[in-house]
Structure formats: structure tokens, C-alpha cells
Amino acid sequence: MSHNGKSGVRHATDMVTPYAATAKDNAVHYAHQAGTYLKPRAHKAASEARLRYATQVVPRVARARAAAGPARDEASARSAAALAALRGDITPREIACAVRRRERRRRTGRMARRIGLLTLVAGGAFAAWRWWSGQTNPDWLMEPSPATEVTPSSPGTAEETETEESTAG
């Protein structure tokens, strides 16, 4: 039986070997065709991806880094301060003074903004009032003030005196 089994396997191998060789050759041929077809498209897709990366992703990453700059600086300053406090380089009193100074600066900044806003609103209200006042009391509606009369007892000019003397005499 073992002899028949080996011969059966040999017979199957002999029968399948040409088909396997043909399948291998076809696979190599199709892989080569796929490579020739896909290679330019893959290069085009890669160059488009690089271009989009350069035009869309890089500026956003740069903006994100710039936006993260102040936060990074603040974190760095805080960690340095914490490390200095842990080492004992600064005292709790100095930390409290720094906190009070920062709070004072915040309050001063808020007050300055409020005063600036109040000044701006007051200036706008004054300008609006001046405009409205000019609209309700235009100069052409005002009656002219009465003319001032010269009384005879008031001294006149030399011409008036000569004219009065010539008409009197």
C-alpha cells in the first residue's frame, strides 16, 4: 500500500507541475502589468499628498505651535518656579508677594479697561448730544439779537461830532 500511495503522489505531482509553473508565470506577468499600471498613479498620488500636506497641514501645525507658545512658556515658567520652591531657592513669602503683585496688576488692568470704556461711552454720548443740540436749535431758527443803540450822551467819533456841529450851526 505504501508503494501505491507514493506512486499516487508522484503521479499527482507530475500532473499538477505544469499547471503550477503556468500559474507562477501568469502571476509574475500580471504582477509586472499591475506594477506598470499602478506605478505612475502611485507617484502622482504621493506627489499630490505631499503638496496637500505642504499647503494644508504645515501651516496649521505652525499656527498650532505658535498658539501653544504662550502656554508652553507658562508651563515652563511654572515648572521652573515649582522646582525652585522644592529646592528651597525661594521662600513661601516670596511666592505670596509674587501672587499679590500679579493680582494687583490684574486689578489695575481691569480698572484701566473699565475707565477707558467709560471714557469712550461718555465721549460718544457727548458727541451725540452736541449733534442733537445742533439739529434742534439751528442758527437760522434763532432770532437775531436786538441792535444796540447809541445814546446821545455817549461820546461819538470825531466824524459824528463834526457832522452834528455842521448841522446845528
Secondary structure in CASP SS format (residue, H / E / C, confidence):
PFRMAT SS
TARGET T0000
AUTHOR 0000-0000-0000
METHOD secondary structure of the structure
MODEL  1
M C 1.00
S H 1.00
H H 1.00
N H 1.00
G H 1.00
K H 1.00
S H 1.00
G H 1.00
V H 1.00
R H 1.00
H H 1.00
A H 1.00
T H 1.00
D H 1.00
M H 1.00
V H 1.00
T H 1.00
P H 1.00
Y H 1.00
A H 1.00
A H 1.00
T H 1.00
A H 1.00
K H 1.00
D H 1.00
N H 1.00
A H 1.00
V H 1.00
H H 1.00
Y H 1.00
A H 1.00
H H 1.00
Q H 1.00
A H 1.00
G H 1.00
T H 1.00
Y H 1.00
L H 1.00
K H 1.00
P H 1.00
R H 1.00
A H 1.00
H H 1.00
K H 1.00
A H 1.00
A H 1.00
S H 1.00
E H 1.00
A H 1.00
R H 1.00
L H 1.00
R H 1.00
Y H 1.00
A H 1.00
T H 1.00
Q H 1.00
V H 1.00
V H 1.00
P H 1.00
R H 1.00
V H 1.00
A H 1.00
R H 1.00
A H 1.00
R H 1.00
A H 1.00
A H 1.00
A H 1.00
G H 1.00
P H 1.00
A H 1.00
R H 1.00
D H 1.00
E H 1.00
A H 1.00
S H 1.00
A H 1.00
R H 1.00
S H 1.00
A H 1.00
A H 1.00
A H 1.00
L H 1.00
A H 1.00
A H 1.00
L H 1.00
R H 1.00
G C 1.00
D C 1.00
I C 1.00
T C 1.00
P H 1.00
R H 1.00
E H 1.00
I H 1.00
A H 1.00
C H 1.00
A H 1.00
V H 1.00
R H 1.00
R H 1.00
R H 1.00
E H 1.00
R H 1.00
R H 1.00
R H 1.00
R H 1.00
T H 1.00
G H 1.00
R H 1.00
M H 1.00
A H 1.00
R H 1.00
R H 1.00
I H 1.00
G H 1.00
L H 1.00
L H 1.00
T H 1.00
L H 1.00
V H 1.00
A H 1.00
G H 1.00
G H 1.00
A H 1.00
F H 1.00
A H 1.00
A H 1.00
W H 1.00
R H 1.00
W H 1.00
W H 1.00
S H 1.00
G H 1.00
Q H 1.00
T H 1.00
N C 1.00
P C 1.00
D H 1.00
W H 1.00
L H 1.00
M C 1.00
E C 1.00
P C 1.00
S C 1.00
P C 1.00
A C 1.00
T C 1.00
E C 1.00
V C 1.00
T C 1.00
P C 1.00
S C 1.00
S C 1.00
P C 1.00
G C 1.00
T C 1.00
A H 1.00
E H 1.00
E H 1.00
T H 1.00
E H 1.00
T H 1.00
E H 1.00
E H 1.00
S H 1.00
T H 1.00
A H 1.00
G C 1.00
END
